[in-house]
Each structure stands twice: as C-alpha cells, then as structure tokens.
Amino acid sequence: AMPLITDEKLTADVQAFIRQEAMHARAHGGAIQVYLKKRNLETDTITKKMDWLFTRLLADKPFGKAVPKALERRWLVLRLGLIATIEHMTCVLGTYALNNPNWEKAGADPVLLDLIRWHGAEEIEHRSVAFDLYKHLGGDYLSRYYLSLVAVPAIIGLWVDGAAHLMKQDERFKARKPGLLSPWMWAEWARISKTGMLPHPVWLAAQQLAFFSPWYDPASEGDTEAALAYLRNS
C-alpha cells in the first residue's frame, strides 16, 4: 500500500506501524524460542496456520494465482479492511490488559505482566493506522461491515484454537480434549472470566459492535495518553 499513499502524515504513521510490528514479531518469536519451546510446548502447528492465512490465502497472489489487474487495488483494500478490524479487536484487548487490576492481586509474575501490558499499550497506540489507510485508499462502510462479519468470528476462533492447542499439551487439561468446537473450552473460558482473569467471550464479541457503526472512529477507542505513559515506563 505504501506507494499509493498521498498523505505525508499517514505515510509516516504507516512506516512507524511497520517498524513497531516488526519489533512485535521479534518479541513473539523470542517468547516462542526462549520460553515455550524450552518447556517442550509445540507451537509450530499454530504458526503454520498463521503463515497459511497471511502468506497463502491473503497474499498479493492468493494461492500463487495473480489477481486480475482491474481487481488488484480492490484486493489490497479488502485486506486492509481485515487488518483494521483485527486492530480494533486488539485495541479492545489492549485496553482490558492495561486496566485489569486482578492479575496483580493473583500474584502474576511482574515481568510477564509487564510484557502483556506493553503489548496492550502498543495495540492502543497504533490502533488508527490500518483504519486510516483503509479509508485513504477508498475503503467504504459497506465493505467494512461484511469484512467484520468474517473477521471477528474468524479471529476469536483462531485465538480459541491456539489456546486449545497449548492446553492439549498440559496434563491438567488433556483429558478434556480442548478444541475450538469443544463446549467445555468455551464454558471454561466463561468460568475463568468470572474470576476477572479474562474478558468474557460474550463481552469481547459485544465490544466489536462499535466497529459496525458508520460513524466509527478508532480515535475514540482506548486512551492514547495512558498507553504512551505505559510504554515510556515499561
């Protein structure tokens, strides 16, 4: 999308977004290598699904097939709309992470807690970039509406599927056979949410409704100053 941007501030915002997400990716990769794999947790199954989604299905050439010239821009804008939807979802989670006092009360590891909140603050800080780019390149409300109907359940499903994959490797939960379609998995999420450790799945889904409004503006979501203050002190 970069060569198509005609606004200097948006260009700078997108460049900063790319740099931030590159650092973000290294942080995730480091956590996988340094923490999860050292504890014999297999994560390749999850990351392969993400690779397939973003480098095959949502690639410039989906499944290696060139998009017709007349549809190239439309395909680009559609993918930006998906990212804008996901960024709204991660902003909601970032706000939850930044404001949830229950993890300290439960005795959470302070380094891990700082990592989670740094992650949340980062999501709040750059929440507008993909949406602004989507609109700048001609993304409209109707497309945003149907993209949301696809992206919201898909992303929540991917999160649950990833959590289930890790839980299957935990002796405490193996017998429950955690999975995306397991009623126990969703019931357990709802049960844990009542302790204040996680957002309730219904609450999380309800937070996406704002994105369906024709007047939606990500600037009104989250608290930029609180996020920046956390990033400065993390």
Beta strands, then each sheet from edge to edge (+ up, - down):
end
